């Protein structure tokens, strides 16, 4: 019993600490992705100036093609830079239309071939814009490797919002590969985007940059330069609904890595989803675009669900605070309120089980731990807590089996 209380109390304290950064982004009960106030990444970027030590263009050859019929080249402003983009023509009607910005793969825009991969957006009535970023395709500015390019994509949405035929409540971003990585970072910044999809993107930008073989234009001796370019360093900063897709023929370890990252981000209340689709890095794009369109069309419904999940996590943390004060009955009420909003919260089920076990209500506690495991069978803490509760009930063999599973999961995640 003593071991159980110490374990659970220490664990809950850890969970409460994890929530501090998130709590700073919540004003009353308004989720940041709705009120657009701030994010941890935004604050940190605002107080930082990247040190570009190599003033070079983007490291990829390009051919400046003429836009196809129905498309024109435009100039959009990103700070002091005037950058090129392709934009589909204005429709003949007087209606307001949804729009999507396409963040291309690689470090240059591939012209007609790449434009054609996004044609499903046009078929579904979207205005399509494909911006070329700083240092790309003859654009002014320098290659900044996932830094200033984020600002360029945000500026593209600003450009669209000033067009009279654009529905400003329906501007979206869809990025592939390198563009998908940039799109992940944009999801953490205030912008006019309503939702964002990322296709075939690797979320560890530091690893990508260090081992990618391309020139590193910034001061690589400064750790902050990498952190402020990396999705994995700021998972608590997602303020735009983010839908990530990856082909099931990509590297299995990469798929698992992304699956785990997004699972964690969802658990802490972030508005994000991860889904595997059939195909490799390129052949999966078509299906991913169709899924993105479905999500964009139902974005209001998703926002409501994501808001409930975020609010549920906030209440869950209130329960943690009460648990740490040994106010177990009050903590249980918070966990139950959290579960009313998000019945699939493994954290809240585990929290309720922890409080029940601390009150020596072991059968009810085991039920809660089993519910948490049913939702997330890789939740090692729930397995561990279940083991101690089973042992307290005298079910030693079952407890040992559960503890063995927890140990195995902890070893795999180490």
C-alpha positions in Angstrom: 0.0 0.0 0.0 2.8 2.4 0.9 4.5 1.7 -2.4 1.3 2.3 -4.3 0.7 5.7 -2.7 4.3 6.9 -3.3 4.2 5.7 -6.9 0.9 7.3 -7.7 1.6 10.6 -5.9 5.0 11.0 -7.6 3.4 10.2 -11.0 0.6 12.7 -10.6 3.1 15.3 -9.6 5.0 14.7 -12.8 1.8 14.9 -14.9 0.9 18.2 -13.2 4.4 19.6 -14.0 3.9 18.6 -17.7 0.7 20.7 -17.8 2.2 24.0 -16.7 3.2 25.2 -20.1 -0.2 24.3 -21.5 -2.1 26.1 -18.7 -0.3 29.3 -19.6 -2.0 29.1 -23.0 -5.5 28.8 -21.7 -7.5 32.0 -20.8 -10.6 31.1 -18.8 -12.2 28.3 -20.8 -11.1 29.6 -24.3 -8.8 27.3 -26.1 -5.9 29.0 -27.8 -6.7 27.5 -31.2 -10.0 29.4 -31.0 -8.9 32.8 -29.6 -5.5 32.9 -31.3 -3.8 34.6 -28.4 -0.4 32.9 -28.2 1.6 29.7 -27.9 4.8 28.8 -26.3 6.6 28.6 -29.6 5.2 32.0 -30.7 6.4 33.6 -27.5 9.9 32.0 -27.7 10.3 33.0 -31.4 9.2 36.5 -30.6 12.0 36.8 -28.1 14.6 35.2 -30.4 16.5 36.3 -33.5 17.9 33.5 -35.7 21.6 34.0 -36.5 22.0 33.3 -40.2 25.7 32.9 -40.8 25.5 31.6 -44.4 23.5 33.9 -46.7 22.6 31.4 -49.4 19.6 30.6 -51.6 17.6 27.4 -51.0 19.7 24.4 -51.9 17.7 22.9 -54.8 17.8 23.5 -58.5 14.7 24.9 -60.1 13.0 25.8 -63.4 10.8 28.8 -63.4 7.8 27.4 -65.5 4.9 29.5 -66.8 1.7 28.9 -64.9 -0.9 26.6 -66.7 -4.2 27.9 -68.0 -6.4 29.1 -65.1 -3.4 30.1 -63.0 -1.5 33.3 -62.6 1.7 34.3 -60.9 1.3 36.9 -58.1 3.5 38.6 -55.6 2.8 38.4 -51.8 4.5 40.3 -49.0 6.4 38.5 -46.2 7.8 41.2 -44.0 10.1 43.2 -46.3 10.3 40.4 -48.9 8.2 40.3 -52.1 7.8 36.7 -53.0 6.3 34.8 -55.9 3.3 32.4 -55.8 0.9 30.7 -58.2 -2.7 31.4 -57.7 -5.8 29.9 -59.3 -8.0 32.4 -61.2 -10.9 34.1 -59.6 -14.2 32.2 -60.1 -16.8 33.7 -62.4 -19.5 33.9 -59.6 -19.7 36.5 -56.8 -19.5 33.9 -54.0 -17.0 33.7 -51.2 -14.8 30.6 -51.7 -12.6 28.5 -49.4 -8.9 28.6 -50.1 -5.9 26.4 -49.5 -2.2 27.2 -49.5 0.0 24.4 -50.7 3.4 24.2 -49.1 5.5 22.2 -51.6 8.0 19.5 -50.9 11.8 20.1 -51.1 13.4 23.5 -51.4 11.9 24.8 -54.7 8.5 24.8 -56.3 8.2 22.1 -59.0 5.8 24.0 -61.2 3.1 22.2 -63.2 3.9 18.7 -61.9 3.6 19.7 -58.3 0.5 21.9 -59.0 -1.2 18.9 -60.5 -0.9 16.9 -57.3 -3.2 19.5 -55.6 -5.8 19.7 -58.3 -8.4 17.9 -56.1 -8.7 21.1 -54.1 -9.6 22.9 -57.3 -12.1 20.2 -58.2 -13.8 20.7 -54.8 -14.2 24.5 -55.2 -11.1 25.7 -53.4 -9.0 28.6 -54.5 -5.4 27.2 -54.6 -2.2 29.2 -53.9 1.3 27.7 -54.1 3.8 30.1 -52.6 7.5 30.1 -53.3 9.4 30.8 -50.1 12.4 33.0 -49.4 15.5 32.1 -51.3 13.5 29.7 -53.6 13.0 29.9 -57.4 14.8 33.2 -57.6 12.9 34.8 -54.7 14.8 37.4 -52.6 15.8 36.4 -49.1 18.0 33.7 -47.7 17.4 30.0 -46.9 16.7 29.8 -43.2 15.9 26.1 -42.9 12.5 26.0 -41.1 12.6 29.5 -39.6 11.7 32.5 -41.8 9.9 30.1 -44.2 7.3 29.6 -41.5 6.6 33.4 -41.6 6.3 33.2 -45.4 3.5 30.6 -45.2 1.7 32.7 -42.6 2.0 35.7 -45.0 0.5 33.6 -47.8 -2.7 33.3 -45.7 -2.7 37.0 -45.1 -2.5 37.6 -48.8 -5.5 35.4 -49.4 -7.5 37.1 -46.7 -7.3 40.4 -48.5 -8.9 39.0 -51.7 -12.6 39.9 -51.9 -13.7 36.4 -53.1 -12.1 34.4 -50.3 -14.0 33.2 -47.3 -11.7 34.3 -44.5 -13.1 31.7 -42.2 -12.1 28.9 -44.6 -8.4 29.4 -45.4 -6.4 26.2 -44.9 -2.8 25.0 -45.3 -1.7 21.7 -46.8 2.0 20.8 -47.0 4.0 17.8 -48.3 7.4 16.5 -47.1 9.5 19.6 -46.2 6.3 21.6 -46.7 4.6 19.3 -44.3 7.3 19.9 -41.7 6.8 23.6 -42.1 3.1 23.2 -41.9 3.5 21.5 -38.5 5.4 24.5 -37.3 2.8 26.9 -38.7 0.1 25.0 -36.7 1.8 26.3 -33.6 1.7 30.0 -34.6 -1.1 32.5 -34.8 -2.3 32.8 -38.4 -5.4 33.1 -40.5 -5.5 29.4 -41.2 -8.6 27.5 -39.9 -6.9 24.1 -40.2 -3.7 22.5 -41.4 -2.7 19.2 -42.9 0.7 17.7 -43.1 1.6 14.9 -45.6 4.6 12.7 -45.2 6.4 14.9 -42.8 9.2 13.9 -40.3 8.6 15.9 -37.1 12.1 15.8 -35.7 13.6 18.8 -37.6 16.8 18.8 -35.6 17.7 15.2 -36.7 16.5 16.1 -40.2 18.7 19.1 -40.4 21.8 17.6 -38.8 21.8 14.5 -41.0 20.1 15.7 -44.1 23.3 16.6 -46.0 22.1 20.2 -46.9 24.1 23.3 -45.7 23.1 24.6 -42.3 22.8 28.3 -42.7 22.4 29.2 -39.0 24.6 28.9 -36.0 24.6 25.1 -35.4 26.4 25.6 -32.1 23.3 27.2 -30.6 20.9 24.6 -29.3 18.0 27.1 -29.4 18.3 27.4 -33.1 17.4 23.8 -33.5 14.7 23.8 -30.8 12.8 26.7 -32.4 12.7 24.8 -35.7 11.5 21.5 -34.3 7.9 20.3 -33.8 8.9 17.8 -31.2 10.2 20.5 -28.8 6.9 22.2 -28.8 4.1 19.6 -28.9 2.2 21.7 -26.3 2.0 24.6 -28.7 -0.4 23.3 -31.4 -3.1 26.0 -31.7 -4.5 25.1 -35.1 -6.2 21.8 -35.9 -3.4 19.7 -37.4 -4.1 16.6 -39.4 -1.0 14.5 -40.2 -0.9 11.8 -42.8 1.9 9.3 -43.6 2.1 6.5 -46.2 2.1 3.0 -44.8 5.1 2.2 -47.0 7.3 4.8 -45.2 10.0 3.6 -42.8 8.1 1.7 -40.0 10.2 3.3 -37.3 9.2 6.7 -38.6 5.6 5.8 -38.7 5.7 4.5 -35.1 7.6 7.6 -34.0 4.9 9.9 -35.5 2.1 7.8 -34.1 3.5 8.0 -30.6 4.2 11.8 -30.8 0.6 12.6 -31.9 -0.9 10.2 -29.4 0.9 12.1 -26.7 -0.1 15.5 -28.1 -3.7 14.4 -28.2 -3.5 13.1 -24.6 -2.4 16.6 -23.4 -5.4 18.2 -25.2 -3.9 19.3 -28.4 -6.1 19.6 -31.6 -4.3 17.0 -33.7 -4.8 13.7 -35.5 -2.4 11.2 -37.1 -3.5 8.7 -39.8 -1.7 6.2 -42.0 -2.8 6.0 -45.6 -1.9 3.5 -48.3 1.2 4.3 -50.4 4.8 5.6 -50.1 6.1 9.1 -49.7 4.6 10.2 -53.0 1.8 7.7 -53.9 0.1 8.4 -50.6 -0.4 12.1 -51.4 -3.6 11.8 -53.5 -5.5 9.9 -50.7 -4.1 12.3 -48.1 -5.4 15.3 -50.0 -8.9 13.8 -50.2 -8.8 13.1 -46.4 -7.6 16.6 -45.8 -10.5 18.0 -47.8 -13.0 16.0 -45.7 -11.4 17.3 -42.5 -11.5 20.9 -43.8 -15.1 20.7 -44.8 -16.1 19.5 -41.3 -13.7 21.7 -39.4 -16.4 23.3 -37.2 -17.3 19.9 -35.9 -13.7 19.0 -35.3 -13.1 22.2 -33.4 -16.0 21.4 -31.0 -14.6 18.0 -30.3 -11.0 19.3 -29.9 -12.3 22.0 -27.6 -13.9 19.4 -25.4 -10.7 17.4 -25.3 -8.7 20.4 -24.4 -11.1 21.4 -21.6 -11.1 17.8 -20.4 -7.3 17.9 -20.0 -7.5 21.2 -18.1 -10.0 19.6 -15.6 -7.8 16.5 -15.4 -5.0 18.7 -14.2 -7.3 20.2 -11.6 -7.8 16.7 -10.4 -4.1 16.1 -10.3 -3.7 19.1 -8.0 -6.4 17.8 -5.7 -4.8 14.3 -5.7 -1.5 15.8 -4.7 -3.2 17.4 -1.7 -4.7 13.9 -0.8 -8.2 15.3 -1.5 -9.1 12.1 -3.3 -12.9 12.4 -3.5 -12.7 15.8 -5.0 -10.0 14.6 -7.4 -12.3 11.8 -8.5 -15.1 14.4 -9.3 -12.6 16.3 -11.5 -11.5 13.1 -13.3 -15.2 12.2 -13.9 -15.9 15.7 -15.3 -12.9 15.3 -17.5 -14.2 11.9 -18.8 -17.7 13.4 -19.5 -16.0 15.7 -22.0 -13.5 13.1 -23.3 -14.4 9.5 -22.5 -11.3 8.4 -24.4 -8.8 10.1 -22.0 -6.6 7.3 -20.8 -4.9 9.9 -18.4 -8.2 10.7 -16.7 -9.1 7.0 -16.3 -5.7 6.4 -14.8 -6.1 9.4 -12.5 -9.5 8.2 -11.3 -8.0 4.7 -10.7 -5.1 6.2 -8.7 -7.4 8.2 -6.4 -9.6 5.1 -5.9 -6.6 3.0 -5.1 -5.4 5.6 -2.6 -8.7 5.2 -0.9 -8.2 1.4 -0.9 -11.0 0.9 -3.3 -9.0 -1.6 -5.3 -11.7 -3.4 -7.4 -13.0 0.0 -8.7 -9.4 1.1 -9.3 -8.6 -1.9 -11.3 -11.6 -1.3 -13.5 -10.3 2.2 -14.2 -6.8 1.1 -15.0 -8.2 -1.5 -17.4 -10.2 1.1 -19.1 -7.1 3.3 -19.5 -5.3 0.3 -21.0 -8.2 -0.5 -23.3 -7.8 3.0 -24.7 -4.0 2.9 -24.8 -2.4 -0.5 -24.4 1.0 1.0 -24.3 0.3 3.2 -21.3 3.0 1.7 -19.0 1.9 3.7 -15.9 -1.6 2.2 -16.1 -0.2 -1.3 -16.3 2.1 -0.5 -13.3 -0.8 0.9 -11.2 -3.0 -2.0 -12.2 -0.2 -4.4 -11.0 0.0 -2.7 -7.5 -3.8 -2.7 -7.2 -4.1 -6.4 -8.1 -1.4 -7.2 -5.6 -3.3 -5.3 -2.9 -6.2 -7.6 -3.7 -4.0 -10.6 -3.2 -3.9 -11.4 -6.9 -0.2 -11.8 -7.0 0.2 -13.7 -10.2 -2.0 -11.3 -12.2 -0.2 -8.4 -10.6 3.2 -9.8 -11.5 2.0 -10.2 -15.1 0.8 -6.6 -15.3 4.1 -5.4 -13.8 6.1 -7.4 -16.3 4.1 -5.7 -19.1 4.8 -2.3 -17.6 8.5 -3.1 -17.3 8.6 -4.2 -21.0 6.9 -1.0 -22.1 9.2 1.1 -20.1 12.2 -0.6 -21.6 10.9 -0.2 -25.1 10.3 3.5 -24.5 13.6 4.2 -22.8 
